[in-house]
Amino acid sequence: MSKLKVDVRDIEENTEVVQTYDPMFDVIDAPALQGRDLTRLSAGTLGILHVRQLVDSARCGQIMDKADRLQFDTYDLKRIYPPVAKFGPSAYDYYLDGGFRPDYWEHVESANRMWRQIVGDDDPVEAIMQRLRVVLRTDVNRAAVGGRELFAGMLREFSDGGRMHFDELAREFPGVLDEEPVIQFGFNCHLSVPESGGEHRLSSQMAA
């Protein structure tokens, strides 16, 4: 066995960083959702896909003008702090002993009803799902439990920022969903942003 001894400080002082960024966590701007970009995201060879005007500015403005008709609350403050104003039930807040409390489904129905009242037949969530069906050439549906669809399309207002976290349904709800996800995208559609500040920072799971 080697008797070589190395001082950790020597490693830090004599190691040259040749690659200053992770090429597998690159960011690209695209004019539209495209299958090859989503494939790269799935394979882990792309970190962030930024699509401008995925929902056009006029439609975003219309939704924001009507957002005061929606009932906002917060996540469970024991789990998420500082408080984040949101519309729509968070499944994690209702998860208990391998399933969802009955009141989750009541809140899903209520939120879906309020959402339809402000978007009418022009639902941006459905429009995005339809675009995904086209570019992925497969069916795209909401996650479901026992044939009942979970809520999709949560609106959130980050007035005081948010803590770094990651979402992974396979870990959070093991064996609960009708279809177990193999991969999971983090998807955010920004309806309104300030002229400066409020940047959305993302880190690769390996680096976080």
C-alpha positions as CSV (number, residue, x, y, z in Angstrom):
1,M,0.0,0.0,0.0
2,S,1.3,3.4,-0.9
3,K,2.5,5.6,2.0
4,L,2.0,8.8,-0.1
5,K,0.6,11.6,2.0
6,V,-1.1,14.6,0.5
7,D,-2.0,17.8,2.2
8,V,-5.5,19.0,1.1
9,R,-4.2,22.6,1.0
10,D,-1.6,21.6,-1.6
11,I,-4.4,20.2,-3.8
12,E,-6.4,23.4,-3.6
13,E,-3.3,25.6,-4.3
14,N,-1.9,23.5,-7.2
15,T,-5.1,22.4,-9.0
16,E,-5.8,24.4,-12.2
17,V,-9.5,24.7,-13.2
18,V,-9.4,24.1,-16.9
19,Q,-13.2,24.1,-17.5
20,T,-15.0,26.9,-15.8
21,Y,-18.6,25.9,-16.6
22,D,-20.6,22.7,-17.0
23,P,-21.2,22.2,-20.7
24,M,-24.1,19.8,-19.8
25,F,-25.9,22.7,-18.0
26,D,-25.9,25.2,-20.8
27,V,-28.7,27.7,-21.5
28,I,-30.2,28.4,-24.9
29,D,-32.8,30.9,-26.2
30,A,-35.2,29.4,-28.7
31,P,-38.0,31.1,-30.7
32,A,-40.3,28.2,-30.0
33,L,-40.6,24.8,-28.3
34,Q,-38.8,22.2,-30.4
35,G,-38.5,18.5,-30.0
36,R,-34.7,18.4,-30.3
37,D,-34.3,20.9,-27.4
38,L,-36.7,19.0,-25.2
39,T,-34.7,15.8,-26.0
40,R,-31.6,17.5,-24.8
41,L,-33.3,18.5,-21.6
42,S,-34.5,14.9,-21.1
43,A,-31.0,13.5,-21.7
44,G,-29.4,16.0,-19.3
45,T,-27.2,17.6,-22.0
46,L,-29.0,21.0,-21.7
47,G,-29.7,22.8,-18.5
48,I,-32.2,25.6,-19.3
49,L,-34.4,26.2,-22.3
50,H,-35.7,29.8,-22.6
51,V,-38.6,30.4,-25.0
52,R,-39.7,34.0,-25.3
53,Q,-43.3,34.8,-26.0
54,L,-44.4,31.2,-25.4
55,V,-47.6,32.9,-24.2
56,D,-47.7,36.3,-26.0
57,S,-47.5,39.5,-24.0
58,A,-51.0,40.6,-24.7
59,R,-52.4,37.3,-23.4
60,C,-50.2,37.6,-20.3
61,G,-51.5,41.1,-19.7
62,Q,-55.1,39.9,-20.0
63,I,-54.6,37.2,-17.4
64,M,-52.8,39.6,-15.0
65,D,-55.7,42.1,-15.3
66,K,-58.1,39.4,-14.1
67,A,-55.8,37.8,-11.6
68,D,-57.5,39.7,-8.7
69,R,-60.6,37.6,-9.2
70,L,-58.6,34.5,-8.1
71,Q,-58.3,33.4,-4.5
72,F,-54.7,33.4,-3.5
73,D,-53.2,31.7,-0.4
74,T,-49.8,30.5,0.6
75,Y,-48.0,27.2,1.0
76,D,-47.9,25.5,4.4
77,L,-45.6,28.0,6.2
78,K,-44.0,25.1,8.1
79,R,-42.6,23.8,4.8
80,I,-42.2,27.0,2.6
81,Y,-40.8,30.2,4.1
82,P,-40.7,33.1,3.4
83,P,-44.4,33.0,2.3
84,V,-45.2,32.8,-1.4
85,A,-48.6,33.9,-2.6
86,K,-50.1,31.3,-4.9
87,F,-53.3,30.3,-6.7
88,G,-54.1,26.7,-6.9
89,P,-53.6,23.8,-4.4
90,S,-50.1,22.4,-3.9
91,A,-50.3,18.6,-3.9
92,Y,-47.5,18.4,-1.4
93,D,-49.5,20.3,1.2
94,Y,-52.2,17.6,1.1
95,Y,-50.0,14.5,0.9
96,L,-50.5,12.2,3.9
97,D,-49.7,8.5,4.4
98,G,-49.2,7.6,0.8
99,G,-52.2,9.5,-0.6
100,F,-53.9,12.9,-0.8
101,R,-56.4,14.2,1.7
102,P,-60.0,14.3,0.4
103,D,-60.1,18.1,0.6
104,Y,-57.3,18.3,-2.0
105,W,-59.8,17.2,-4.7
106,E,-62.4,19.7,-3.6
107,H,-59.8,22.5,-3.9
108,V,-58.7,21.2,-7.4
109,E,-62.3,21.5,-8.6
110,S,-62.7,25.0,-7.1
111,A,-59.4,26.3,-8.6
112,N,-60.2,24.8,-12.0
113,R,-63.6,26.5,-11.9
114,M,-62.1,29.9,-11.0
115,W,-59.4,29.5,-13.7
116,R,-61.9,28.8,-16.4
117,Q,-63.8,32.0,-15.4
118,I,-60.8,34.2,-16.2
119,V,-59.3,32.4,-19.3
120,G,-62.5,31.1,-20.9
121,D,-61.8,28.8,-23.9
122,D,-58.3,30.3,-24.5
123,D,-56.5,28.4,-21.7
124,P,-52.7,28.9,-22.0
125,V,-52.0,25.7,-20.0
126,E,-54.0,23.7,-22.5
127,A,-52.3,25.6,-25.4
128,I,-48.8,24.7,-24.1
129,M,-49.8,21.1,-23.5
130,Q,-51.0,20.9,-27.1
131,R,-47.7,22.4,-28.4
132,L,-45.9,19.7,-26.4
133,R,-48.0,17.0,-27.9
134,V,-47.0,18.3,-31.4
135,V,-43.3,18.6,-30.8
136,L,-42.9,15.4,-28.8
137,R,-45.2,13.4,-31.1
138,T,-46.9,11.8,-28.1
139,D,-49.8,12.3,-25.8
140,V,-49.4,14.8,-23.0
141,N,-51.7,14.9,-20.0
142,R,-51.9,16.1,-16.4
143,A,-50.6,13.8,-13.7
144,A,-53.3,11.7,-12.2
145,V,-54.1,9.6,-9.2
146,G,-56.7,6.9,-9.5
147,G,-57.8,8.5,-12.8
148,R,-58.3,11.9,-11.1
149,E,-56.2,14.7,-12.6
150,L,-54.0,16.8,-10.3
151,F,-54.1,20.6,-10.5
152,A,-51.9,22.1,-13.1
153,G,-51.2,25.8,-13.8
154,M,-50.4,27.2,-10.4
155,L,-49.9,31.0,-10.3
156,R,-47.2,32.3,-7.9
157,E,-46.0,35.7,-6.8
158,F,-42.5,35.9,-5.5
159,S,-42.5,39.3,-3.9
160,D,-39.9,38.3,-1.3
161,G,-38.0,35.7,-3.3
162,G,-37.9,32.0,-2.6
163,R,-35.5,29.5,-1.2
164,M,-33.5,27.2,-3.4
165,H,-35.2,23.8,-3.9
166,F,-35.9,21.1,-6.4
167,D,-39.1,19.2,-7.2
168,E,-39.1,15.5,-8.0
169,L,-42.4,13.7,-8.0
170,A,-40.8,10.3,-7.9
171,R,-39.3,11.1,-4.6
172,E,-42.1,13.2,-3.1
173,F,-45.0,10.8,-4.1
174,P,-43.4,7.4,-4.5
175,G,-45.8,4.9,-6.1
176,V,-48.8,7.3,-5.9
177,L,-49.2,8.6,-9.4
178,D,-50.9,6.5,-12.1
179,E,-47.8,6.8,-14.2
180,E,-44.4,7.0,-12.6
181,P,-42.3,9.8,-14.2
182,V,-39.0,8.8,-15.6
183,I,-37.8,12.4,-15.9
184,Q,-39.2,15.7,-14.8
185,F,-38.9,19.1,-16.3
186,G,-39.1,22.3,-14.2
187,F,-41.5,24.6,-16.1
188,N,-42.0,28.2,-15.4
189,C,-44.1,30.7,-17.5
190,H,-43.5,34.3,-16.5
191,L,-46.7,36.3,-16.9
192,S,-45.2,39.5,-15.4
193,V,-41.7,40.5,-14.5
194,P,-40.1,43.8,-13.1
195,E,-37.9,45.9,-15.3
196,S,-35.0,44.9,-13.2
197,G,-34.3,42.4,-10.4
198,G,-36.2,39.3,-9.6
199,E,-33.9,37.0,-11.6
200,H,-34.6,33.3,-11.6
201,R,-31.5,31.5,-10.6
202,L,-31.1,27.8,-11.4
203,S,-28.4,25.3,-10.5
204,S,-27.7,21.8,-11.6
205,Q,-28.7,19.2,-9.0
206,M,-25.1,18.0,-9.0
207,A,-23.8,21.5,-8.2
208,A,-26.5,22.5,-5.8
